[in-house]
Amino acid sequence: MEEELKVIVFKLGTEEYGIEVDKVQTIERMMPITRVPKTLSFVKGVINLRGVVIPVIDLRGRFSLAETEYTDQTRIVIVGVDDMQVGFIVDSANDVIDIKSSSIDTPPEVVGGVKARYLRGVAKLDDGRLLIMLNLNEVLNKSEIVQLESVEG
């Protein structure tokens, strides 16, 4: 039997992205973010979520996409990477779907302006849509995680 992945679908602009459900801890509405000095430009700051301080990254900034105003649809997707929680600001997060692992192809060099190293692949969905699967370990590469860990303090 073919392996199926449960994936949370979110949007940045017109592109749809996916993160495996088991890496996502919660999806939150936008909330006040405390700025942290001397961090990378796409690190928006930290939030206090139920007593846990979590660094927040704007994925648009991370992928060098134009930043936009936050709306009622904007969400913070809290993911767990290597024993650390990080929030990703996305334009909207609106779906959980099952995809077959065989439907994920190797990503081209650039998809929607996002460099291939941040991507795990591109999944072809049954309805013809393409879903860009994120490689969380690259989105938060090791040197940046070290910087973020000092933010968590």
Accessible surface in RSA format (square Angstrom, percent):
REM  Atomic radii and reference values for relative SASA: ProtOr
REM  Chains: A
REM  Algorithm: Lee & Richards
REM  Probe-radius: 1.40
REM  Slices: 20
REM RES _ NUM      All-atoms   Total-Side   Main-Chain    Non-polar    All polar
REM                ABS   REL    ABS   REL    ABS   REL    ABS   REL    ABS   REL
RES MET A   1   236.18 122.3 144.96  95.9  91.22 217.2 123.46 105.0 112.72 149.3
RES GLU A   2    72.51  41.6  53.91  40.8  18.60  44.3  40.96  79.2  31.56  25.8
RES GLU A   3   110.88  63.7  98.93  74.8  11.95  28.5  43.31  83.8  67.57  55.2
RES GLU A   4    89.76  51.5  63.92  48.4  25.84  61.5  22.96  44.4  66.80  54.5
RES LEU A   5    25.91  14.4  23.43  16.8   2.48   6.2  25.91  18.2   0.00   0.0
RES LYS A   6   112.63  54.9 102.91  63.1   9.72  23.2  75.86  68.3  36.77  39.2
RES VAL A   7     0.00   0.0   0.00   0.0   0.00   0.0   0.00   0.0   0.00   0.0
RES ILE A   8    14.54   8.3  14.54  10.8   0.00   0.0  14.54  10.5   0.00   0.0
RES VAL A   9     0.57   0.4   0.57   0.5   0.00   0.0   0.57   0.5   0.00   0.0
RES PHE A  10     0.05   0.0   0.05   0.0   0.00   0.0   0.05   0.0   0.00   0.0
RES LYS A  11    68.46  33.4  68.46  42.0   0.00   0.0  15.47  13.9  52.99  56.4
RES LEU A  12     2.84   1.6   0.11   0.1   2.73   6.9   0.28   0.2   2.55   6.9
RES GLY A  13    37.89  46.7   0.00   N/A  37.89  46.7  26.74  73.4  11.15  25.0
RES THR A  14   125.52  89.3 102.06 103.5  23.47  55.9  83.03 111.5  42.49  64.2
RES GLU A  15    61.43  35.3  60.13  45.5   1.30   3.1  11.13  21.5  50.30  41.1
RES GLU A  16    25.25  14.5  22.12  16.7   3.13   7.4   7.82  15.1  17.43  14.2
RES TYR A  17     0.06   0.0   0.06   0.0   0.00   0.0   0.00   0.0   0.06   0.1
RES GLY A  18     0.01   0.0   0.00   N/A   0.01   0.0   0.00   0.0   0.01   0.0
RES ILE A  19     0.46   0.3   0.46   0.3   0.00   0.0   0.46   0.3   0.00   0.0
RES GLU A  20    16.04   9.2  16.04  12.1   0.00   0.0   8.56  16.6   7.48   6.1
RES VAL A  21    47.24  31.1  45.57  41.3   1.67   4.0  45.57  39.6   1.67   4.5
RES ASP A  22   126.98  88.9  86.34  85.9  40.63  96.1  50.52 118.9  76.46  76.3
RES LYS A  23    78.91  38.5  75.07  46.1   3.83   9.1  47.52  42.8  31.39  33.4
RES VAL A  24    20.11  13.2   3.97   3.6  16.14  38.9   3.97   3.4  16.14  43.8
RES GLN A  25    96.97  54.2  61.73  45.1  35.23  83.9  33.25  70.8  63.72  48.3
RES THR A  26    34.29  24.4  25.65  26.0   8.65  20.6  22.56  30.3  11.73  17.7
RES ILE A  27    63.71  36.3  36.90  27.5  26.82  64.6  36.90  26.6  26.82  72.8
RES GLU A  28    28.50  16.4  26.65  20.2   1.86   4.4   1.96   3.8  26.54  21.7
RES ARG A  29   156.52  65.7 151.15  77.0   5.38  12.8  63.01  86.1  93.51  56.7
RES MET A  30    52.25  27.1  30.85  20.4  21.39  50.9  30.93  26.3  21.32  28.2
RES MET A  31    48.34  25.0  36.02  23.8  12.32  29.3  34.91  29.7  13.43  17.8
RES PRO A  32   128.02  93.3 106.97  97.5  21.06  76.5 119.29  98.5   8.73  54.3
RES ILE A  33    41.29  23.5  14.05  10.5  27.24  65.6  14.62  10.5  26.67  72.4
RES THR A  34    89.91  63.9  84.14  85.3   5.77  13.7  56.02  75.2  33.90  51.2
RES ARG A  35   150.12  63.0 134.23  68.4  15.89  37.8  77.70 106.2  72.42  43.9
RES VAL A  36    31.84  21.0  28.90  26.2   2.94   7.1  29.10  25.3   2.74   7.4
RES PRO A  37   111.95  81.6  92.18  84.0  19.77  71.9 104.19  86.0   7.76  48.2
RES LYS A  38   206.15 100.6 161.53  99.1  44.62 106.2 122.30 110.1  83.85  89.3
RES THR A  39    36.95  26.3  10.28  10.4  26.68  63.6  13.28  17.8  23.67  35.8
RES LEU A  40    64.26  35.8  58.47  41.8   5.79  14.6  62.81  44.1   1.45   3.9
RES SER A  41    96.67  81.7  76.89 102.6  19.78  45.6  57.08 121.5  39.59  55.5
RES PHE A  42    20.99  10.5  20.39  12.6   0.60   1.6  20.99  12.7   0.00   0.0
RES VAL A  43     3.40   2.2   3.14   2.8   0.26   0.6   3.14   2.7   0.26   0.7
RES LYS A  44    37.30  18.2  36.41  22.3   0.89   2.1  15.12  13.6  22.18  23.6
RES GLY A  45     0.02   0.0   0.00   N/A   0.02   0.0   0.02   0.0   0.00   0.0
RES VAL A  46    18.84  12.4  18.71  16.9   0.13   0.3  18.71  16.3   0.13   0.4
RES ILE A  47     3.83   2.2   0.24   0.2   3.59   8.7   3.83   2.8   0.00   0.0
RES ASN A  48   104.73  72.2  79.42  76.7  25.31  61.0  28.34  68.2  76.39  73.8
RES LEU A  49    16.66   9.3  14.38  10.3   2.28   5.7  14.67  10.3   1.99   5.4
RES ARG A  50   179.60  75.4 136.76  69.7  42.83 102.0  91.74 125.4  87.86  53.2
RES GLY A  51    66.67  82.2   0.00   N/A  66.67  82.2  31.55  86.6  35.12  78.7
RES VAL A  52    70.10  46.1  67.12  60.8   2.98   7.2  70.10  60.9   0.00   0.0
RES VAL A  53    58.59  38.6  52.22  47.3   6.37  15.4  52.22  45.4   6.37  17.3
RES ILE A  54     1.10   0.6   1.10   0.8   0.01   0.0   1.10   0.8   0.00   0.0
RES PRO A  55     0.00   0.0   0.00   0.0   0.00   0.0   0.00   0.0   0.00   0.0
RES VAL A  56     0.00   0.0   0.00   0.0   0.00   0.0   0.00   0.0   0.00   0.0
RES ILE A  57     0.88   0.5   0.88   0.7   0.00   0.0   0.88   0.6   0.00   0.0
RES ASP A  58     2.34   1.6   2.34   2.3   0.00   0.0   0.00   0.0   2.34   2.3
RES LEU A  59     0.00   0.0   0.00   0.0   0.00   0.0   0.00   0.0   0.00   0.0
RES ARG A  60    26.39  11.1  26.39  13.5   0.00   0.0   5.62   7.7  20.76  12.6
RES GLY A  61    20.08  24.8   0.00   N/A  20.08  24.8   8.26  22.7  11.83  26.5
RES ARG A  62    16.89   7.1  10.72   5.5   6.17  14.7   0.00   0.0  16.89  10.2
RES PHE A  63     4.22   2.1   0.00   0.0   4.22  11.0   2.37   1.4   1.85   5.3
RES SER A  64    94.91  80.2  59.10  78.9  35.82  82.5  41.05  87.4  53.87  75.5
RES LEU A  65    42.14  23.5  31.85  22.8  10.28  25.9  35.65  25.0   6.49  17.5
RES ALA A  66    81.91  75.3  61.16  94.4  20.75  47.2  72.96 102.7   8.95  23.7
RES GLU A  67    90.77  52.1  61.94  46.9  28.83  68.7  28.28  54.7  62.49  51.0
RES THR A  68    72.14  51.3  52.12  52.8  20.02  47.7  54.50  73.2  17.65  26.7
RES GLU A  69   155.17  89.1 142.79 108.0  12.39  29.5  62.05 120.0  93.12  76.0
RES TYR A  70    95.27  44.5  69.70  39.7  25.57  66.5  65.70  49.4  29.57  36.5
RES THR A  71    81.78  58.2  65.09  66.0  16.69  39.8  70.70  95.0  11.08  16.7
RES ASP A  72   120.53  84.4 109.75 109.2  10.77  25.5  32.16  75.7  88.37  88.1
RES GLN A  73   108.74  60.8 107.93  78.9   0.80   1.9  38.58  82.1  70.16  53.2
RES THR A  74     4.94   3.5   4.20   4.3   0.75   1.8   1.14   1.5   3.80   5.7
RES ARG A  75    39.90  16.8  39.90  20.3   0.00   0.0   2.22   3.0  37.68  22.8
RES ILE A  76     0.00   0.0   0.00   0.0   0.00   0.0   0.00   0.0   0.00   0.0
RES VAL A  77     0.06   0.0   0.06   0.1   0.00   0.0   0.06   0.1   0.00   0.0
RES ILE A  78     0.12   0.1   0.12   0.1   0.00   0.0   0.12   0.1   0.00   0.0
RES VAL A  79     0.00   0.0   0.00   0.0   0.00   0.0   0.00   0.0   0.00   0.0
RES GLY A  80    22.43  27.7   0.00   N/A  22.43  27.7  11.39  31.2  11.04  24.7
RES VAL A  81     6.00   3.9   2.53   2.3   3.47   8.4   5.95   5.2   0.05   0.1
RES ASP A  82    80.50  56.4  53.55  53.3  26.95  63.7  31.02  73.0  49.48  49.3
RES ASP A  83   163.67 114.6 111.95 111.4  51.72 122.3  45.14 106.2 118.53 118.2
RES MET A  84     7.11   3.7   2.27   1.5   4.84  11.5   5.80   4.9   1.31   1.7
RES GLN A  85    50.75  28.4  50.21  36.7   0.54   1.3  15.96  34.0  34.79  26.4
RES VAL A  86     0.00   0.0   0.00   0.0   0.00   0.0   0.00   0.0   0.00   0.0
RES GLY A  87     0.00   0.0   0.00   N/A   0.00   0.0   0.00   0.0   0.00   0.0
RES PHE A  88     0.05   0.0   0.05   0.0   0.00   0.0   0.05   0.0   0.00   0.0
RES ILE A  89     3.52   2.0   2.96   2.2   0.55   1.3   2.96   2.1   0.55   1.5
RES VAL A  90     0.74   0.5   0.20   0.2   0.53   1.3   0.74   0.6   0.00   0.0
RES ASP A  91    34.82  24.4  31.37  31.2   3.44   8.1  20.13  47.4  14.68  14.6
RES SER A  92    14.17  12.0  14.17  18.9   0.00   0.0   9.31  19.8   4.86   6.8
RES ALA A  93    21.06  19.4   0.13   0.2  20.93  47.6   0.89   1.3  20.17  53.4
RES ASN A  94    96.55  66.6  61.15  59.1  35.40  85.2  39.09  94.1  57.46  55.5
RES ASP A  95    61.51  43.1  50.58  50.3  10.93  25.8   9.58  22.5  51.93  51.8
RES VAL A  96    81.07  53.3  56.88  51.5  24.20  58.3  56.88  49.4  24.20  65.6
RES ILE A  97    35.07  20.0  28.70  21.4   6.38  15.4  35.07  25.3   0.00   0.0
RES ASP A  98    75.69  53.0  50.26  50.0  25.43  60.1  11.04  26.0  64.65  64.5
RES ILE A  99     7.62   4.3   2.81   2.1   4.81  11.6   7.62   5.5   0.00   0.0
RES LYS A 100    89.68  43.7  87.50  53.7   2.17   5.2  55.36  49.8  34.31  36.6
RES SER A 101    36.18  30.6  26.65  35.6   9.53  21.9  16.82  35.8  19.36  27.1
RES SER A 102    81.88  69.2  48.41  64.6  33.47  77.1  48.73 103.8  33.15  46.4
RES SER A 103    29.25  24.7  17.78  23.7  11.46  26.4  27.38  58.3   1.87   2.6
RES ILE A 104    31.24  17.8  11.28   8.4  19.97  48.1  11.28   8.1  19.97  54.2
RES ASP A 105    61.41  43.0  57.30  57.0   4.11   9.7  24.69  58.1  36.72  36.6
RES THR A 106   121.92  86.7 100.22 101.6  21.70  51.7  67.85  91.1  54.07  81.7
RES PRO A 107    23.48  17.1  11.98  10.9  11.50  41.8  11.98   9.9  11.50  71.5
RES PRO A 108    77.19  56.3  63.89  58.2  13.30  48.4  77.00  63.6   0.19   1.2
RES GLU A 109   142.64  81.9 135.56 102.6   7.08  16.9  63.40 122.6  79.24  64.7
RES VAL A 110    87.39  57.5  68.34  61.9  19.06  45.9  68.34  59.4  19.06  51.7
RES VAL A 111    22.35  14.7  18.56  16.8   3.79   9.1  22.35  19.4   0.00   0.0
RES GLY A 112    39.34  48.5   0.00   N/A  39.34  48.5  21.14  58.0  18.19  40.7
RES GLY A 113    46.60  57.5   0.00   N/A  46.60  57.5  26.55  72.9  20.05  44.9
RES VAL A 114     0.45   0.3   0.00   0.0   0.45   1.1   0.45   0.4   0.00   0.0
RES LYS A 115   115.87  56.5 115.02  70.6   0.85   2.0  75.60  68.1  40.26  42.9
RES ALA A 116    19.84  18.2  15.20  23.5   4.64  10.5  15.32  21.6   4.52  12.0
RES ARG A 117   115.57  48.5 100.29  51.1  15.29  36.4  63.30  86.5  52.27  31.7
RES TYR A 118    12.21   5.7  12.21   6.9   0.00   0.0   3.10   2.3   9.11  11.2
RES LEU A 119     8.15   4.5   0.00   0.0   8.15  20.5   0.00   0.0   8.15  21.9
RES ARG A 120    95.93  40.3  76.15  38.8  19.78  47.1  39.23  53.6  56.71  34.4
RES GLY A 121     0.00   0.0   0.00   N/A   0.00   0.0   0.00   0.0   0.00   0.0
RES VAL A 122    15.03   9.9  15.02  13.6   0.01   0.0  15.02  13.1   0.01   0.0
RES ALA A 123     0.00   0.0   0.00   0.0   0.00   0.0   0.00   0.0   0.00   0.0
RES LYS A 124   118.95  58.0 111.33  68.3   7.63  18.2  87.51  78.8  31.44  33.5
RES LEU A 125    20.44  11.4  10.52   7.5   9.92  24.9  13.16   9.2   7.28  19.6
RES ASP A 126   149.49 104.7 108.32 107.8  41.17  97.4  44.98 105.9 104.52 104.2
RES ASP A 127   100.50  70.4  60.74  60.5  39.76  94.0  50.67 119.3  49.82  49.7
RES GLY A 128    62.38  76.9   0.00   N/A  62.38  76.9  38.02 104.3  24.37  54.6
RES ARG A 129    90.13  37.8  82.33  42.0   7.80  18.6  52.67  72.0  37.46  22.7
RES LEU A 130   100.82  56.1  87.13  62.3  13.69  34.4  87.13  61.2  13.69  36.8
RES LEU A 131     0.01   0.0   0.01   0.0   0.00   0.0   0.01   0.0   0.00   0.0
RES ILE A 132     3.46   2.0   3.46   2.6   0.00   0.0   3.46   2.5   0.00   0.0
RES MET A 133     0.01   0.0   0.01   0.0   0.00   0.0   0.01   0.0   0.00   0.0
RES LEU A 134     2.47   1.4   0.01   0.0   2.47   6.2   0.01   0.0   2.47   6.6
RES ASN A 135    46.48  32.0  43.42  42.0   3.06   7.4   5.05  12.2  41.43  40.0
RES LEU A 136     6.97   3.9   2.55   1.8   4.42  11.1   2.55   1.8   4.42  11.9
RES ASN A 137    93.23  64.3  84.69  81.8   8.54  20.6  21.97  52.9  71.26  68.9
RES GLU A 138    53.96  31.0  53.96  40.8   0.00   0.0   9.85  19.1  44.11  36.0
RES VAL A 139     0.15   0.1   0.00   0.0   0.15   0.4   0.00   0.0   0.15   0.4
RES LEU A 140     0.91   0.5   0.51   0.4   0.40   1.0   0.51   0.4   0.40   1.1
RES ASN A 141    29.84  20.6  29.27  28.3   0.57   1.4  14.09  33.9  15.75  15.2
RES LYS A 142   136.34  66.5 133.84  82.1   2.50   6.0 112.57 101.3  23.77  25.3
RES SER A 143    79.24  67.0  66.69  89.0  12.55  28.9  54.93 117.0  24.31  34.1
RES GLU A 144    25.19  14.5  25.00  18.9   0.19   0.5   7.02  13.6  18.17  14.8
RES ILE A 145     9.57   5.4   9.57   7.1   0.00   0.0   9.57   6.9   0.00   0.0
RES VAL A 146    99.99  65.8  97.47  88.2   2.52   6.1  97.47  84.7   2.52   6.8
RES GLN A 147    84.82  47.4  80.98  59.2   3.83   9.1  38.05  81.0  46.76  35.5
RES LEU A 148     3.80   2.1   3.80   2.7   0.00   0.0   3.80   2.7   0.00   0.0
RES GLU A 149    86.20  49.5  75.40  57.0  10.80  25.7  25.11  48.6  61.09  49.9
RES SER A 150    89.24  75.4  58.32  77.8  30.92  71.2  54.61 116.3  34.63  48.5
RES VAL A 151    26.55  17.5   6.13   5.5  20.42  49.2  11.11   9.7  15.44  41.9
RES GLU A 152    53.90  30.9  42.83  32.4  11.08  26.4  14.04  27.2  39.87  32.5
RES GLY A 153   102.63 126.6   0.00   N/A 102.63 126.6  53.58 147.0  49.06 109.9
END  Absolute sums over single chains surface
CHAIN  1 A     8066.6       6175.5       1891.1       4379.4       3687.2
END  Absolute sums over all chains
TOTAL          8066.6       6175.5       1891.1       4379.4       3687.2
